Amino acid sequence: MTTPNAKGDDTPRPSLPAPPEVLPPLPTPLRIVLYFAGWLLLLVGILGLVLPGLQGILTLFIGAAVLSLASEAAHRWLRRLLRPWPPAEKRFVQMRAKMRARLARFGKRGPR
């Protein structure tokens, strides 16, 4: 995709990536739980790659997605991994934003 340059002519130049979205911060206890769950799922996924009966790749992806809720570095890594598949990357970013907003609301009011 191209955009017009500063001079106004139609010389194509690459589009700039969208600025990162601003998400509400998560409470610290919730972030600790997400880190623990994400790393646990990653370890189970690694075991699932070598042990029969466990879905290794699916569990690795779910663990990375959970870890990306609490860690910006994991989020950037997963986006870079999904970059060759733009629809998957877009859906991942949308789902992460929705889950982060829900988790932030949950953290503010606590469980019911």
N, C-alpha and C positions, 0 to 999 in steps of 0.2 A: 504494500500500500504506500502511496506517495502523497506528499502534501506540498503545496506551493512554498517556495522559499521566501526569505525576507524581502527580496526585491519585487515580488509579486509575479514573476514570470512562471511559466509552467515547467521549469527544469525540475525533474523529479529528485527528491531526496528521501531517504528512509524516514518513516514515522518514528517518533520517540515513544518509548513504552509509557504506559499509564503510570501516574504516581502511585506509590503504595497507599492502600486504604488505611485509614486510622481506625483501629479497633479499640474498644474499651479494655483496660487492663483487667486481668483476672486476679482474684484474691490469691494470696500465697498458698494457703492450704489446698486450694483447688488445683493450683499449678503443680504442687508436689504430687498429688494424686494422679494427675495427667502424665507427669514424667514417669512415675512408677508404672502405670498401666501401659504407657507407650513402650518403655524399655522391656517390660515383661512380654508384651506381644511380639516385639522384635526378636527376643530370645527364643520364644516358642516358634516363631517363623523360621529361624535359623535351624532349630531342631527339626522342624517339619520338612526342611529341604533334604535331610538325610534319613529321617525315620519314615517308614511307611504308615499311612493312615492319617497323617496330619497334612493340612493344606498349607504348605510352606510359603509360596509366593503371595497368596491371598492374605495370610496372617502377617507377613512382612509389610505389605501395603497398608493394612489396617493399623498396624503398630506405628508406621511412619506417619499416617494421617492423625492418629491420636497424639503422637509426640509433637506434630506441627501445630497443634492447638496451643501448646504451652511454650514452644520454642520457635523463635523467628528464624534461627539457623536451619532447623529441620524444615520449616516452611519453604525457605529459599531453595534448599536442596531438592525437595520434592517437586517444586515448580520447575526447576532446571531439568529434573528427570522427565517430567511430563511435557516439556516444551515441544518435542516433535509431534505431539498430538494436541493441537490447540483446543478442540472441543473438550477433551478430558481435563486439560489445564484450567479452562474457564469454569467448568463444572466444579472442579476441586476448590478453586478460589471462592466461588459462590457458596459452596457448602461449608467451607471453613468460616467465612464471615458470618453465616447464619448460626453455626454452632457456637462461635465465640460470643456472639450477642446473647444467645440463650444462656450460656454458661456464666457470663457476666451478670445477667439478671438473676440467675439462680444464686450466685455468690453474694449478691447484695441482700436478697430477702431471706435466704436460707431455705432448707427443705420444709415442706408443708407437713 
